[in-house]
Amino acid sequence: MTRTLSVRNPRTGEDDARIEALDSAEVAAAAAALRAAQPAWQALGAERRCQALQQWIDGLVASPGDVLSALSADTGRYLVAQAELFALPGMVARWTEAAPRLLDETGRRASSNPGFSVRDSWSPYPLVGVISPWNFPLLLSMIDALPALAAGCAVMVKPSEVTPRFVEPLMESIARVPELAAVFRYVQGDGITGAALIENVDAIAFTGSVRTGRKVAEACAARFIPAFLELGGKDPAIVLPSANPADAARVVLRASVQATGQACQSLERVYVHDALHDEFVEALVGAANAVELSYPDVHKGHLGPLIFEQQGEIISGHLADAVEKGARVLTGGEIETHGGGRWIRPTVLVDVDHSMQVMQDETFGPVIPVMRYHTIDEAVTLANETRYGLSAAVFGDVEECDAVARRLNAGAVGINDGAVTAEVNDATHDAFGLSGMGVSRMGDSGLSRYLRRRAVLVRETPARTLDDLREENAQLAG
């Protein structure tokens, strides 16, 4: 039975859109159609598939208006929405270069077992399911879908019901390339729809919370299908004594509050050496106070609204807990209401410690807790005292930073920059702790994880016969 879901506008707070949530039978029918079209898509070969992707992207970038407007309405921001859309040509170009190389089946190599040679052969998962979140609704669906399509898979995407407006104009753009439209579809709905998707695909790429990620992993395990999970983070930054405190403060601010802090790779904990602490905080507070809300004009200011209304409650809870335990708020600190939307200015906290939620749990907002440390060993220990391990940042002399980076339990470490995994996605890295599970979406593995490896074993010398197994052929020991 079809259900209608209301969609809230993050800038006005009003429910001004609706979507029809697909039920289990509708998801199954869509999956069957995609499966039926997948063999022809795979048979095109990597180069022809990438040409179809390029044709689609060229058309989308040439006329982005409808998708961009809808995406901006979904998230309440324009510049970041624009960045999401215009990142796609580079992603397609990357996989156009990599796919033929990664899918090459022409070479053979000698086996360590005499008499055999080996040829690699690849079989894509016929239908990949992508479940994407609300914070970067277009980009984080495409980062998984595009390499799967280049690999020869069909793809079904279930985007967040919080930010679904972009889907209709996007599907209209995909429909202009029939070969692609046959194997690439978005299905609208909520958790019920997502659960139905898992029941009908051969592999899952999921981006979202740890809580939901556990459910996805359990459902995939029950079906014996792979789950590639990109989950939360509580990314630390360490400012070494060799850093320029004012420069580090400016970068930390950007890496903490861009997209209003609604990014898993945002810096959420900052550890500053005693010798630099006061100067760093002074510079950070000055820069934070200069940040402007993007209100009332979506084309002005720095920070958009909180996309998901309930996120404001989480942020408020973290701040209240910190203040109750002795933290001081130097900037921001309040959820504001403007035009019906929920907003928060960059919030700098000091006198924090690891008893506070704001230092332990993912805040997912523009909140910057700053903590002193005395020795490098102490800083590393504090940075590693977390359930997460997505990414991190270190500021200072490059060689000193590199030495610290090698000690951090994080999948990627930026040196003299933060939150850079969103920009550099061709470097393979794993998630530590609760930040993820399964093969990385970064680097070449972002495509190869959608391929099942088949070994073709070629006998180069005469094959053995039953006579070779006669007991008389045994060599007696001694």
Summary of the structure (lengths in Angstrom):
residues: 478
radius of gyration: 25.2
end to end distance: 77.3
largest distance: 91.7
contacts: 1666
relative contact order: 0.13
helix: 42%
strand: 21%
